[in-house]
Amino acid sequence: MQAPMCRDCFAGTLRGDATPAGTEETIHGVPTYVARPAPGVEPLGTVVILTDAFGWKLRNTRALADAYAQRVPCTVYVPDFMNGHAIPEHVLSLTEAKPPPTAWFVTRALHKIFTTLSLVPLLLRFLFHNRQAVAHPRVLSFMTALRGNGTDNKVGVAGFCWGGLHAVLLTHDTPQNTTVAVHDGVRRPLIDCAFTAHPSLLSVPAHIEGVVRPLSVANGEDDQYMGREKMQKLKGIMEGKNGEGGGGGGGEEKYEVVVYPGAKHGFAVRGDRDDPLQRERGEQSEEQAVRWFRRWFAEEG
């Protein structure tokens, strides 16, 4: 049986070049980081980021929200769907630190054991407080309030690692994924489109077969969680859906999977920006998301 998350879900690099430009607000009762387009620029829609295990306060995630806000352009919400139970930021430095290659084998082995033992209690607490049965109702509540109390603006979600599962679940055609807007009484789906990068907690084919809303997936070729075999199965299902008539404006496909050679799990948010390849892969996945949201926010209906 596959573990719910992989070691790389708790690894990566904290961005030192990012100064978040948004604000912390309470949106629909949830503490939320909010990024908006430049003054005078009309947002095409709203993107809700479903974060990785490090939660809504991670500088990397907030910098990505700022980029989406300016580039799509759109209003971006990064809510605390973990209710204060995110993995602490200091874990990034713990997992990034490694003994030099010249260190004795015993030293390297002891370091690995120490790191693993340090992560286990944090992981168990995280998984308990943020298990699907507890966290997904929070996501649904926020999205229902956003769509129900809003206007006709388009709504998209971007899910990373832990948040990837929740993004995919929102694309399913279920009663809980729709709501009636108070301003016109029309029932609408909670989202118009979704993007996810290196999702974890995902069961393939179970979670993918139910996808009906536009979904774009970005993943590394040898992702530690998904792996090549699982990714190929996911890609095959998505391509099959396109072949059954899934599409959108201009005859473009409604579902897409982009596999990035050399990209490590977490590359879209926590990739090492001093590593040219990882930086490039992160920028490419950002471009993929921006393009996806622009396209579906411009769709009629």
Buried (B, 14 or more C-beta within 10 A) or exposed (E): EEEBBBBBBBBBBBBEEBEBEBEBEEBBEBBBBBBBBEEEEEBBBBBBBBBBBBBBBBBBBBBBBBBBBBBBBBBBBBBBBBBEBBBEBEBBEBBEEEEEEEEEEEEBEEBEEEBEEEBEEBBEEBBEBBEBEBBBEBBBBBBBBBBBEBEEBBBBBBBBBBBBBBBBBBBBEBEBBBBEBEEEEEEBBBBBBBBBBBBBBBEBEEBBEEBBBBBBBBBBEBBBBBBEEBBBBBBBBBBEBBEEEBBBEEEEBBBBBBBBEEBBBBBBBBBBBEBEBBBBBBBBBBEBBBBBBBBBBEEEE
